[in-house]
Amino acid sequence: MVILIGIVYLVVFYLGAFLGNYLYELYGKSRTSKKLCQCDTKQTRKIEKIPLIGYIVTLGKCKNCGKQKTMRKFLTEYFVGVFFMVLFVLFLGKEQKDSILISTLYCIHIAVLMIIAVYDKKSKEIKKSALSWGIIAETIYLVYVMLVFNQTIIPKIFYYMILFFLILFDTILLRKRGKSNYAIQVLMLSMYLVIFTGEVIFVLTVIFTLLAIAMDIILRHLIKRKYVKEEKKESRLKDIGFYLCITNIIVFVALNAINYIII
């Protein structure tokens, strides 16, 4: 049993490392110094693409261009892997009474939010493919708690109706205008958060999001007044998705940590 649990934790750790690899390729790679390896993943060998192992096997040196690889990628993979292993233990609980399926779905929820946050920060757009995976995960979760714990999901159906109406409306706008509406995307994300984490956590998420945005605006005014004056007012609202995801992760994990300590 101990060996099986160890294998599960190792798998969770490595899946987290793969997520770290993806997040780095999505956002961090563009910030890498030009003195270091800039090779595209298509140009590297298969073994070099494997998180953590690729860096260790090559001793941090690219076999294609001969330049040193950035340590940031390795560290991102490692720490995201550790983060998800800790999350899995946290969600599983001390006595491990909770289902491994629920813990896995919670980890998927966190992974989805991390992807959406990073993508929104880079492209100023909610990544709908990641959101779709989140909706699938939360649907499985709701069906599971309904069947196993006999919990009612009738209130959630109302939120689902709003969510699918927003998806339909966004699809219509996409076909007519050729681009999605960011406000509708944020509303879609909000409905997803309400369904998965519940009303209380969502309200706390909104409160902390507003506080974070207010602090960001104040700091921008204090540090770089000239930049803030030239910045369009519209662009300030483009990080709402990022803040919603980050604050929801913090609130969700914090409440589970408190529950873990108390129980």
C-alpha positions as CSV (number, residue, x, y, z in Angstrom):
1,M,0.0,0.0,0.0
2,V,2.8,2.4,0.9
3,I,4.6,1.6,-2.4
4,L,1.3,2.3,-4.3
5,I,0.8,5.6,-2.6
6,G,4.5,6.5,-3.3
7,I,3.9,5.7,-7.0
8,V,0.7,7.9,-7.0
9,Y,2.6,10.8,-5.5
10,L,5.5,10.4,-8.0
11,V,3.0,10.4,-10.9
12,V,1.3,13.6,-9.5
13,F,4.8,15.2,-9.1
14,Y,5.7,14.4,-12.7
15,L,2.4,15.6,-14.1
16,G,3.0,18.8,-12.2
17,A,6.5,19.0,-13.8
18,F,4.9,18.6,-17.3
19,L,2.5,21.5,-16.4
20,G,5.5,23.6,-15.3
21,N,7.2,22.8,-18.6
22,Y,4.1,23.9,-20.5
23,L,3.7,27.1,-18.4
24,Y,7.4,28.0,-19.1
25,E,7.0,27.5,-22.8
26,L,3.9,29.6,-22.7
27,Y,5.2,32.6,-20.8
28,G,8.7,32.3,-19.5
29,K,10.6,31.3,-22.7
30,S,10.1,34.8,-24.2
31,R,12.0,36.3,-21.2
32,T,15.0,34.1,-21.5
33,S,18.3,35.8,-22.1
34,K,19.6,35.7,-25.7
35,K,23.0,34.5,-24.3
36,L,21.2,31.2,-23.4
37,C,19.7,28.5,-25.7
38,Q,16.9,29.9,-27.8
39,C,16.2,26.7,-29.8
40,D,12.6,25.8,-30.6
41,T,11.3,22.5,-29.0
42,K,11.0,21.1,-32.5
43,Q,14.8,21.4,-33.0
44,T,15.7,19.5,-29.8
45,R,15.9,15.8,-29.2
46,K,13.0,13.8,-27.7
47,I,14.9,13.1,-24.5
48,E,15.6,16.9,-24.0
49,K,11.8,17.6,-24.1
50,I,11.2,15.4,-21.0
51,P,10.8,17.7,-17.9
52,L,13.6,17.5,-15.4
53,I,15.2,14.5,-17.0
54,G,16.0,16.3,-20.2
55,Y,18.0,19.0,-18.3
56,I,19.9,16.5,-16.1
57,V,20.8,14.1,-19.0
58,T,22.2,17.0,-21.1
59,L,23.9,18.6,-18.1
60,G,22.0,21.8,-18.9
61,K,23.6,22.2,-22.3
62,C,21.7,22.3,-25.6
63,K,23.1,19.6,-28.1
64,N,21.7,21.6,-31.0
65,C,23.3,25.0,-30.5
66,G,25.8,24.3,-27.8
67,K,24.6,27.1,-25.6
68,Q,23.7,26.7,-21.9
69,K,20.0,26.1,-21.1
70,T,18.3,28.4,-18.7
71,M,18.0,27.0,-15.1
72,R,14.6,28.8,-14.8
73,K,12.9,26.1,-16.8
74,F,14.2,23.3,-14.7
75,L,13.3,25.1,-11.5
76,T,9.8,25.9,-12.8
77,E,9.2,22.2,-13.6
78,Y,10.6,21.1,-10.2
79,F,8.7,23.5,-8.0
80,V,5.4,23.2,-9.9
81,G,5.8,19.4,-9.5
82,V,6.4,19.8,-5.7
83,F,3.5,22.2,-5.5
84,F,1.1,19.7,-7.0
85,M,2.4,16.8,-4.9
86,V,1.7,18.9,-1.8
87,L,-1.7,19.9,-3.1
88,F,-2.6,16.3,-3.7
89,V,-1.6,15.4,-0.1
90,L,-3.6,18.4,1.2
91,F,-6.7,17.6,-0.8
92,L,-6.5,13.9,0.2
93,G,-6.7,14.7,3.9
94,K,-4.8,13.4,6.9
95,E,-6.8,10.2,7.2
96,Q,-7.1,9.9,3.4
97,K,-10.9,9.4,3.7
98,D,-11.5,11.6,0.7
99,S,-11.5,10.0,-2.7
100,I,-8.4,10.0,-4.8
101,L,-10.7,11.0,-7.7
102,I,-11.8,14.2,-5.8
103,S,-8.2,15.1,-5.0
104,T,-7.2,14.6,-8.7
105,L,-10.1,16.7,-9.9
106,Y,-9.1,19.5,-7.4
107,C,-5.6,19.4,-8.8
108,I,-7.0,19.6,-12.4
109,H,-8.9,22.6,-11.3
110,I,-5.8,24.3,-10.0
111,A,-3.9,23.3,-13.2
112,V,-6.6,24.8,-15.4
113,L,-6.6,28.1,-13.4
114,M,-2.8,28.3,-13.7
115,I,-2.9,27.8,-17.5
116,I,-5.7,30.4,-17.8
117,A,-3.8,32.9,-15.6
118,V,-0.5,32.6,-17.5
119,Y,-2.3,32.7,-20.9
120,D,-4.4,35.7,-19.9
121,K,-1.3,37.6,-18.6
122,K,0.5,36.9,-21.9
123,S,-2.3,37.2,-24.5
124,K,-5.0,39.2,-22.6
125,E,-7.5,36.5,-23.4
126,I,-9.1,33.6,-21.5
127,K,-7.9,30.2,-22.9
128,K,-11.2,28.5,-23.7
129,S,-9.6,25.1,-24.4
130,A,-8.3,25.0,-20.8
131,L,-11.7,26.3,-19.5
132,S,-13.3,23.4,-21.4
133,W,-11.2,20.8,-19.5
134,G,-12.1,22.6,-16.3
135,I,-15.9,22.3,-17.1
136,I,-15.4,18.6,-17.9
137,A,-13.6,18.1,-14.5
138,E,-16.2,20.0,-12.5
139,T,-19.1,18.0,-14.2
140,I,-17.4,14.7,-13.2
141,Y,-16.9,16.1,-9.7
142,L,-20.6,17.1,-9.4
143,V,-21.9,13.8,-10.7
144,Y,-19.6,11.9,-8.3
145,V,-20.6,13.9,-5.2
146,M,-24.3,13.5,-6.2
147,L,-24.0,9.7,-6.6
148,V,-21.6,8.9,-3.7
149,F,-22.5,11.6,-1.1
150,N,-26.2,12.2,-2.1
151,Q,-25.6,15.9,-2.5
152,T,-28.1,17.9,-4.5
153,I,-26.8,19.7,-7.6
154,I,-30.0,21.5,-8.5
155,P,-28.7,25.0,-7.7
156,K,-25.6,24.2,-9.9
157,I,-27.9,23.5,-12.9
158,F,-28.9,27.2,-12.9
159,Y,-25.3,28.3,-13.2
160,Y,-24.7,25.7,-15.9
161,M,-27.5,27.2,-17.9
162,I,-25.9,30.7,-17.6
163,L,-22.5,29.3,-18.5
164,F,-23.7,27.5,-21.7
165,F,-25.7,30.6,-22.7
166,L,-22.5,32.7,-22.4
167,I,-20.5,30.1,-24.4
168,L,-23.2,30.2,-27.1
169,F,-23.2,34.0,-27.1
170,D,-19.4,34.1,-27.3
171,T,-19.4,31.7,-30.2
172,I,-21.9,33.9,-32.1
173,L,-19.8,37.0,-31.5
174,L,-16.7,35.1,-32.6
175,R,-18.3,34.1,-35.9
176,K,-19.7,37.6,-36.5
177,R,-16.7,39.8,-35.4
178,G,-13.9,37.3,-35.8
179,K,-12.9,37.7,-32.1
180,S,-14.2,36.9,-28.7
181,N,-15.4,39.5,-26.1
182,Y,-13.2,39.6,-23.1
183,A,-16.0,40.6,-20.7
184,I,-18.0,37.5,-21.7
185,Q,-14.9,35.3,-21.3
186,V,-14.5,36.7,-17.7
187,L,-18.2,35.9,-17.0
188,M,-17.7,32.4,-18.4
189,L,-14.7,32.0,-16.0
190,S,-16.7,33.3,-13.1
191,M,-19.6,30.8,-13.7
192,Y,-17.0,28.0,-13.9
193,L,-15.6,29.1,-10.5
194,V,-19.0,29.4,-8.9
195,I,-20.0,25.9,-10.0
196,F,-16.7,24.2,-9.0
197,T,-15.8,26.1,-5.8
198,G,-19.1,27.3,-4.5
199,E,-20.6,30.7,-3.8
200,V,-18.6,31.5,-0.6
201,I,-15.2,30.9,-2.1
202,F,-16.2,32.8,-5.3
203,V,-17.3,35.8,-3.2
204,L,-14.0,35.8,-1.4
205,T,-12.3,35.4,-4.7
206,V,-14.0,38.5,-6.1
207,I,-13.2,40.5,-3.0
208,F,-9.5,39.7,-3.1
209,T,-9.5,40.2,-6.9
210,L,-10.8,43.8,-6.5
211,L,-8.3,44.4,-3.7
212,A,-5.4,43.1,-5.9
213,I,-6.5,45.2,-8.8
214,A,-6.8,48.3,-6.6
215,M,-3.3,47.7,-5.2
216,D,-1.9,47.2,-8.7
217,I,-3.4,50.5,-9.9
218,I,-2.1,52.3,-6.8
219,L,1.4,50.9,-7.2
220,R,1.5,51.8,-10.8
221,H,0.6,55.4,-10.0
222,L,3.3,55.5,-7.3
223,I,6.1,53.9,-9.2
224,K,5.5,55.0,-12.8
225,R,3.1,57.9,-13.1
226,K,4.1,58.7,-16.7
227,Y,3.4,55.1,-17.8
228,V,0.0,55.1,-16.1
229,K,-1.0,58.3,-17.8
230,E,-0.2,57.0,-21.2
231,E,-1.8,53.6,-20.5
232,K,-5.3,53.1,-21.9
233,K,-7.9,52.7,-19.3
234,E,-9.2,49.6,-21.1
235,S,-5.9,47.8,-20.8
236,R,-6.1,47.9,-17.0
237,L,-9.2,45.7,-17.1
238,K,-7.4,43.1,-19.2
239,D,-5.9,41.3,-16.2
240,I,-9.2,40.4,-14.5
241,G,-9.0,36.8,-15.6
242,F,-5.5,36.5,-14.3
243,Y,-6.4,38.0,-10.9
244,L,-9.6,35.8,-10.6
245,C,-7.5,32.7,-11.2
246,I,-4.7,33.5,-8.8
247,T,-7.0,34.7,-6.0
248,N,-9.2,31.6,-6.4
249,I,-6.2,29.3,-6.1
250,I,-5.1,31.1,-3.0
251,V,-8.5,31.1,-1.3
252,F,-9.3,27.5,-2.4
253,V,-5.9,26.1,-1.2
254,A,-5.9,28.3,2.0
255,L,-9.4,27.0,3.1
256,N,-8.4,23.4,2.4
257,A,-5.2,23.9,4.4
258,I,-7.2,25.2,7.3
259,N,-9.6,22.3,7.0
260,Y,-6.5,19.9,6.9
261,I,-5.0,21.4,10.1
262,I,-8.3,21.5,12.1
263,I,-9.4,18.0,11.1
